[in-house]
Amino acid sequence: MIFTRIRTPFRAVLLIAAALVLSGAFSLSNASAQTAPAAQAHASPDRAHIDDVLKGLSRGRSFGQVAISPDGKRLAWIERTKDGAEIRIAALDDVTRSERVTAATKPGQHCQEGQIAWEPDSKALAFFSDCAKTEQADLYLSMMDGRAAQRVTALKGYVDAPAFSPNGKSIAFLYVEGATRPAGALAAMKPWAGVIGEDGVEIERVAVVPVIADKLLPSEPVAPTMVTPSNLHVYEFDWRPDSKGLAYVAAEPPGENNWWVAKLYTQELGGKPKVLLAPSEIEGELHGLQIAVPRWSDDGTLIAFIGGLMSDQGATGGDVWTVSPHSGMPQNLTKGRHATVAWLEWIGVDAIAFTELANGESRLIEAIPGIHEDGSTAFNTIFNMPATIGDGRLEMGLSGTTYGTEFAFISSSFDKAPEIYLAHARGAKEVKQLTHINDGIELAWGKSVSLDWKSDKYNVQGWLTLPKDYDPAKKYPLIVVVHGGPAAAAVPRWSTGAMSAAAFSALGYFVLEPNPRGSFGQGEEFTQANRGDFGYGDLRDILAGVDKAEAGYSIDPNRVGLTGWSYGGFMAMFAVTQTQRFKAAVAGAGISDWQSYYGENSIDQWMTPYFGATVYDNPAVYARSSAINFIRQARTPTLVVVGERDGECPAPQSFEFWHALRARHVPTRLVVYPNEGHMFTDPAHRQDVMARAAEWFARYLAPAQ
């Protein structure tokens, strides 16, 4: 249910799609369309002009990951290039003089390389590379001393998240042996065949290989040892400080569906897993919610994790909790805090560093549990930035030194292209920009401002991007872009991709990106405020945001459009059945009928925490938020787009909505993109989505003649 960013981690047979998509051969040229005569009232926009504007947005270079060495002396990062990406390393005090680290053995050889991890003593760097076998990543180890990187493993499958053991003698990573696709529900689902839910189920486990980083003895690559059981799908893990055990979040397969009911486990290497915490089985505020990012304290006496209502694996948000590895009674350290925690790490024995989203901005916080006389936690702000932050691994994650004195991360905003920064967590608590690869880049879109408004009892925040070359004396159309999730948020970031504010701004639109109730950024009460109420309170929040924007800026109230992907796609479908405020809509990977959706998607476990019951136990609550039940009220011309193999928001949901609009003689068009999942991977398809959306809005939001 997400269109954010995140790590790529079955659904029922699509009978409607099978009938209409004709053996999976549905292509862009086959996109069905029914357009009422009124659709011809406006002249067709210039596609060539739109393509030229979109091409002009591709400005600047980007980073894939950054990692500071544990001793704080060196920096490694992944820098994207025209040939893909490459790993660079430099002294922290002079990142302008960097060297490439690679497994390539031939001049000019280009490999897919990334997912870097430092050895605890900072003498070696591990990474994945497909230099030895095309399209199959293996683990490599580099001493960064001029010698070639050594291939450590012989793998066949999907790999992710390498991590050295604290003693430096082993590397663990997530591994799906024999995988046919990336783990997680964002990737395209496999074609349905065989015994559904039983045949071909792929399980992600923790694999471990030994390393001799100080000598790099010649040896043949080895197969890893699987240390977690074959009946548990592992999502995230952390080494125990003594290197003899693990903590991990896992669930029974299928993994793409059961993350929402995952449990916290501990396990001795060579032993059996122990359930430490099962949210579905405990009482209190964590009951039935989700857990992520387990982290051992330095002395091994506590495990910290994030718990909260989360709609998507990888889009973490909630409160900081701690639990003893010997007792499953968790403690909430951030209860009532008006922010959403996304990532955490222990810094020393008695302190935790965590990142949080607060009213649209990113923060790094130091927490010292139990320091006050009443036993409460003290919080110290290290930095606060109106920008996106992250080290390229977990959402909003940072890369820290051994004792958490310094943190490296990548940051960007609406008007600042990605660069690497360093935060000092002690002393002056300053933030320093380390790289300048995008200096001098000029914006091709308008500036962005934060807006706040009142809706019911809530204070709501969002971002308004002005049209390029904005002239207050003129009237402009507005496009509202609703984020996915719903547990996610619109945050400042340098983005020129599909459905981005930058793209619409460059084409002459105001763009409002609201964070209505259900979003991250204002604490758990706000995130949970749309449970059982999809499309009602959150739509009121969005419409109040439109009012706020129109009151302060030169916006034509008769030329307002709406779009979004995933949950945003649902909102686009639902909103046009509830209000005539929007004159055009583009629904990406949306949901039109929550009742039929429950049996079609590959991730039905996420729905019970939000609706309070399964569709079979309480169909009325699902029907109440289904756009298809109000389709007679729809008048808004709507473009519908979806991936053919989307498991999160299956294509039949889009077919159903398009079919209903067409039957009601509402201008509509459906485009199905072949072989795409929920997250499109083909750049041409992503570009086409944006171009088609721009054409649609240009046609239906054109000035009145």
N, C-alpha and C positions, 0 to 999 in steps of 0.2 A: 504493500500500500504506500510505497514511497517513491519520490522522484528527487532525491538528494544524493547525496554522495556518500558514497559509502563503499565499504569493502564488499566485493561480490561474493557473497558467500555462496502429488501428481494432480492433477485435477481430473474430474469426471470426463467421460468421452463427450466431445463437443458436437452433439448431434446437429444443432443448427448450423454450426460452422462447417461440418462435413458436407452438409447438403449444399451450402452456398459457396464453399471455397474450392470444391471440386478437386478432391485428392490432394489438397495442400498446394496446388499449383497457382493459387491466387497471387497475382502480381499487381504492381502499381497500375499497370495499364488496364487491369480488369476491374479497377475500383468502381463499384456501382454507385450511381448517382441519380437522384430524382430531384429536380429543381422546379418549383412552382413558377408560373409565369412572372410573379412579382420579382423573382430573382434576376430577371433580365432588365430591371428598371435602371440599374446602375451600370456604367461602362465597366468592362473588365479591366482590372489593374494591369500595370505593365510588369510582367514577370521578370523581364530582363533587368528592370530597375531594381526590383526587390533582390534579385540574385547579386547584383553589383553592390548593394548596400550591405548585404549579409557577408559577402566576401571581404569587404572593407573592415569588418569587425575583428578579424583574426589578427590581433596585435599582441605582441609580446611572447615571451617564452615562459615555460612553467616547470615546476618541480614535481616529482613523483613521491619523494620521501626525503627526510633529513634525519640524521642520527649523530648526536654528539658522543664522543668517546667517554667511557666512564670516568677517566681521569681528567676530563675537561680540556685536553690539549689539542684534540683534532676534531674535524668535522667531516662527515661523509654525507653525500646526498646523491639523489638521482635527478639528473637534468634531462628533460625531454629535448630531443633534437629532430631534425628533418628525417633522420633514418630510424627513429624510435626513441631510445633513451640510453644514457650511459651513466655509470657510477663514477663520481668524482670524490677526491679526498684532498684535504688541505689542512694546514695548521690553523687553529682557531683564530689566532691573532693576525692572519693574512690569508683570507679565503680567495683572494684574487690570483694566487699562485697555486693552482690545483693540478692534480695528476689523475689520470684515468685508472681505474681498477677494473679488470675484465678477465673473463675466461677465454677470450678470443686468442687463437694461436696463429692466425694468419693476418697479414696486413689487409686492412679494409674489410675484415670480417665483422658483420653486424649481427648481434645476438639480442634476444629478449632477456634483459637482466634487471634484477631489482630485489626488493625485500631484504634489505641489509640489516645486519645485527652485529654488534661489537662483542668481542670476547671480554669478559670481566676485567682482565688486566690491560685492556686497550691495545694489545699487541697484534691482534688479528681481526679480520673482518670476514664474516660469512655472508653469502648471498646466493640467490638462485639464478641459474643461467641455462639457456637451451643451446649453448654453443656445441655441445657434444651430440645432441639429438634434437633436430628441429621440432619445435612445438612440444617438447617435453623438458620441463625444468628439472635440473639436478642441483644439489647443494654443492657449493664451492667454498674454499677457504683460502684467503689471501693474507700473506704476512706483510704485504705492502712494502717489500724491500727489493723489488726488482725481479724477484722470482715469479714464475707463472703461478696463477691461482691453481690450487689442487682440487680436482673433482673428488668429492667425498662419497656421493651416493650413486646408485643405479636404480632409478625410479621409473614407475609407469603409472601415472595418475595425476591428480590435482594436488598442489601443495600450497601452503600458506603459513604465515606467522612464525618464522624461525626465532628461536630463543635459546641462548646459551644457558646451561645450568650455572648456578652461582659459583661452583668450583671450577668452571671452565672446561670440564672434561667431557661434556656431552652437549649436543644440540638437539632440542625437541622442535617439532613442527607439526602442523595439522596436515593430514595426508588422507586422500580418498584413493585407495589403490584401485587401479583399473577404471578410473573415472572417465565418463564420456562427456562431461560438462562441468563447469564450475559449480562449487557447492553453493546452496542458497536459492531462494525463490526468484531473485531478480533475473537470473540467466534464463535463456529459452528452455522450456521443458522438452524432454525427449518425446518423440512421437509415441502415441499410446499404442501398446501392443502387449500381448501376453496376459498373464494374470495380474491385474492392476493392483498395485500396492504390495505385491509379493515378488514378482520377477524384476530383476535388475535394480533393486533398491541399493543406492550408493551411500556408504556410511563413512563419515569423517572421523578419524581417530588421531590420537597423539602418537607420533612415531619418534624414536630416539636413535641417534647414531653417536658413537664415540669419536672424539677428535684428539689429535696430538698437536695442538696449535704451535707449541714452541719449537717443534722439530720438523714438522711436515714430512714425515718419513714416507718414502715411495711406497705406495700400496695400490691395490685394485679398488675401485669403487665398491661399496657394500650396499646390501639391502638393509633398510632400517628395521629396528625391532618395534613392533606394535606394543605399546604399554597399556593402552586402555582397551577395554573389552569390545568384542565385535558386535555387541548388542546395544551399544551406546554411541550416539552421534554427538561429538564434542564440538562446541562452538568457540570457546575461549578457554585458556588455561594459564596457570602460573606455577613456576617452580617453587617448591618449599625451600627455605633458606639453607637447609643442610644438603640440598641436591638429592635427597633420597625419596622424595615424594612430590605430588602435584595437588593442586586444587583446580577444579574445572567445572564449567557449566555444560551440562549435557542432557540429552533426552533420548528416549527410544526412537528408532527410525519410523517413518521417514523424516529426515532432518529438516527439510524445508518447511514442514508443517508444525513440528513439535517444539520449536524454540519457545513458543509462548507458554509451554508447560514444563520448561526445563528446570532441573534441580541443580543444587550445588553439591559437588562431590569432593571428597579427599581420597587419595590413594597412595599407598606405598608403592614404589617401583617394584614390580614382581609380585605385588599383592592384589587384593580385590578391592573394588571401589566401595566407599562408604557414603551413604546419603547423609549430608550434613544439614541441608535445608531444602524443604519442598514447599514452595509458596502455596500450592493448592491444598496443603494439609495443615497449615498453621493458622492460628487465629490472629486477629489484629489487622492493622492497616496494610500489611504486606500481603495479606491473603489474596490469592488469585492473580497477583501481579507478576511482573517479569523481573529477572535478575541478569546482571551482566558485569563484566570487568572484575573478576575476582583477583585480589592481590594480598599475598601474605605480608604480615608485618616483619620487620627485620629480625625480631627475636622469635618468630614463629608462634606467638601466643594468640594472634588474632588474624582473621581474614576480613578484609574490607571488600565491599562490593557496592554496586549501584542497584537500587530497587525502585520500581515505579511502574506506571502504566505506559507501556511502549507498544506501538503498533507495528514496528518493523525491526527485524534483526539487523544490527549494525547502527541503527539510529537510536543510540542510547540516551536515556534521560530519566532522572528521578532524584532520589535522595541518597546520601552516603550512609551505608549501614556497616556495622561490624558484627562479627560472630566469632566465638571461640571455636577452634577446630575440635573441641571435645564436647560442645553443647550447641544445640540448634536454636538458641534463643537470641535472635538478632536485636541490635540496638540501633535506633535511628539517630544519627549525629546532626542532621540538617533539617529536622522536622520544622515546618512552618516557614522555612527560608523562601523568600520571594524570588526564586531562581531555579533553574534546572541543571543538575550536575550531569556531565557527559563522560568524564574520564577521571581517574584518580591514580595516585601512586604514593606509597609510603616514603617519607623522607626522614630517615632515622627511625628510632624505636617508637617515639611517641607523637609523631606528627604526620599528617597526610596532606599532600598537595592535590587539589582537584580543579578541573576547569568547569565552568558553568556558563550557561546562557542566561542573561538577565536583561529583560526589556529590549531585546534585539542586539545586545552587545556581548562580547566575549570577555570572560574574566579568568584569571588564575588566582586561586585562593589557598592560603595555608591554614589548615585546621589543627588545633591542638586539643584533643578530647580530654575532658575531665579536669581542665586546669583551673576553672573557677571553683569557689567554695561550695557552690551548690551542685558541683559535678558536671556542669554544662561545658560546651565546647567553645573555645575562643577562635575567632576567624580574623585573619589578616589578609587584606587585598594586596597581591603582588603587582598585578596590572589589570587594567580595564581598557579594552580596545573596541571601537565600533567597526569590527572587521571579523572575517573568518580566520580561525586558527586551526592548526593541526600539523602532525608530523608525517602524515601520509599513511598511517596505519589505522587505528581506531578513530572514530569521529571525535574531533577536538582533542586528540591525544597529543602529548608532548614528549620529547626525547630528553631525558635528564641525566645528569652525572650521578655517580655512585651515591652521594649523600644529598642529592637534590638541591645543590647550591646554584646550579644553572640549568636552564631549559632551552632547547633549540626547537624552533617550529617554523612552519611556512604560514604566511599571512597574506591576505589580499582583501580589498574592499571594493566598493563601487567605482572609486576613482584611483585606486592604487593597485597596479599589477602585482602578481605574486613575487615575494622576496623571502629570504630566510632571515629570521630574527633570533636574538639571544636575550633571554630574560634572566636577571640575577635575582634569586629568591632570598638573598641575605643582604644585609647592608643597605645600599641605596635603592634596591629593588627597581633598577632601571631596565628599560628595554632598548636594545641596540640593533639597528639594521646591519646585517653582515654582508649581504649581496646587493648588487646594483645592476643586475643583468637587464632590467627593464627601465632603467633611467631614460627619461626623455620621451617616453611614449605619450602621445596626446590622445585624449578621449575622443571617441567617435560617437558619443552619446551624451545625453544631458546629465546634470548633477542630480544627486539623490538626497532626500531629507527624511528624517524620522518624523512620523506623525503619531500622536496619541489622541484617543477619543474615548468617550464613555458609551457603554452599551449595556443596558440593564444595570446590574450591580458591578460590572467589570470595567476595569481600565484596560483598553486594548491598544496595542502598538502595531505599527506597520511602516513600510517604506514607500515613499513616493518618488519615482524617477521622472524628471521633467523631460519634455521633448528636446531633442538637439536644437540648438539655436532658439531657445524659447523666447517668445515675444509676448509679454503680458497683455499687449493690445489686441492679440488675436485669440480666437477660440480654438481649442484643440480637442480631439477625441481622447477618451480614457479607456485603457484596457486593464481589467483587474485580473491578476494572476494569483490563483490560490495554490498554496503548496500542497504536497502530498502528505501522507501520514495516516491519520491526522496528527499523530504525535511527532511533530517535526517543527521547523520554523523557517521563515524567510530571514536570512541574515545577509549583511553586506558581503559581497564576494565579487571578484572579477570573473564574470561569466558572459560568454558570447554565444552560448549554445542554443539549442532548441527551446523555444518559449521563454527566452531570457528577457529581462527588463531592458538590457542594453540594446538588443535587436529591435524591439518595438520602439524604444526611444529614438534610435537612429532613423526610424521610419516616420517619425513625427507624432508619436503618441505620448501622452502621460501614461505611466504604469504604476498601479497601486498593488503592492504585495502585502496583504494583511496577515496578521498573526491572530486569528480569532480563537475563541475558547476551544480547548483541545490541543492547542499548540504548546510547545516547550517555551520556556523563558520567563514564566511567572509563578513557578511553583506547582506542586502536585494538585492542589485544589483546582487551579485553572486548567491544567492538563486533563483532569478527569471531569471537567464541567460539561462535556458533550456526551457522556455515557447515556445511551438510550435516547438520544436527542439529535441524531445526525440530521443536518439540513435545516434545523430550526434556529436554535440559539446562535450557532455559528454563522448562519446566513444573516441574522439580524446584526451581528457584529460586522460583517462585511459591508452590508448596506449602510450602516452608520459610518463606516470608514469612507465610503463613496461620498456621503454627505459632507464629511469633514474635508475631503479633498476638493470638492466642488465649491465649498464655502471659502476656501483660501486661495484658489488658483483659477486660472482662466480655462475652465473645462466646459465643454458643451454638454449639458445634461442629456441631450437627445442623441448623443453619439458615444455611448458607453458599452463596451464589450466585456466578455468574461471568458477566461480560459483556465486550464489547470490539467495536471496529470495525476493519475491514480486517485487518491482521495480528492484532489483538485478536479479531476475529471468527473467524479461523482457529483461534486458541488456544481459543476457546470451543467450537468444533466438535470439535477434536482432544481436548481435555481430557476431555470427557464420554465419550470412547471408551477412556480410559486409567485413569480413577479414578471412584469413586463418592463422592468427597469433596464434590462440589457437588450440591445438591438442586434447583437450577434454573439455567437458563442462557438468555442472550439473545445471539444471534450476529448482529452487524451487518455486512453486506457481507463475509461470510466466504469462506473457500476450503475446500472439502471434498475435492477430488481434484486434487492437483498435476499429475497426468499429463494429465487433460482440460483443466485450467486453462491449461496451457502453450499449447494451440492456440486457446483462446477469448479470452484477454485481449489488450489493445492495447499492453501494455508488457512483452513477454516478454524483452527484453534485460536486465532487472534480475535475472533468475533465474540465469543462468550464474555470475556471481560468487559467489552464495550456494550453489548446488548443485554447482558445480565442472564441470558439463558440461550440454549440452542434454538434454532429456527423451528425444531420439532416440538419444543416445549412452550415456546411463546411466539408463534408466527406473527401476531399482531404488531409487536414492536418492530419487526423487520418490515412489515408492510407499510407501516406509518412513514418510513423514510425512503420508500421506493418510488423513484421518479415515474416509473411506468404506471403506477396507480393514479397519477395525476396528469397523464399525458394529454387529456382533452383540454387542459389549460395552456399547453405550450403553443407559442406563436413565434418564437425566436429562431431565425435561421441558424442552424447548428452544423458545423463540420465535426465529424467523428473519426478519430484515428486510433489504431490499436495494432499491436504485434500479433502475428498469426499464432505464436506459441507462448503467449503470455499466460503464466500460471497464477499470478497474483490477481489480475483482473482479466479473466478470460474473454476471448473475442466474442462469444455469444452475447455478452452483456452489451457490447457495442452494436452488434447486429440487431438485438431486440429494440434498442432505443432508436436506431436509424429506421428500422422497419416501421415503428409506430409513428415517427414523425412523417415519414413518406405517406403512410396511410391517412394521416391527418392533413396532408397537403401543405406541410411546413417545409420551407426550403432546407434541404439537407444533403449531405454527401458523406459516404463512408469510404475510408481508405484503410486497407489491411496490408501490413508490411510483412513480406514473407521471411520466415525463419527468425523473426525477432521475438524476444521475450519481453518482460516488463521494462527492462533497461536496454534500449536500442544500442547495438554495437557497431552497426554499419554507418560510417560518417555520412554517406550519401543519403541514407534514410533519415538521419537526424536533420540534415540540411533540408530535405524535402518536406519534413513536417513543418519546419519553421516557415518555409516559403509558401506552403499551402495555407498555413494559418494567416500569414501576412496578406495573401491574396483575398482570403475570406473576409478579413476585417476591412481591407481596403474597399471591398465591394459594398458591404452592408453598413459600414460606418462613414461612408462618403457624405460630404455636406449635401444638404437638401438642395435640389435644383430650383 
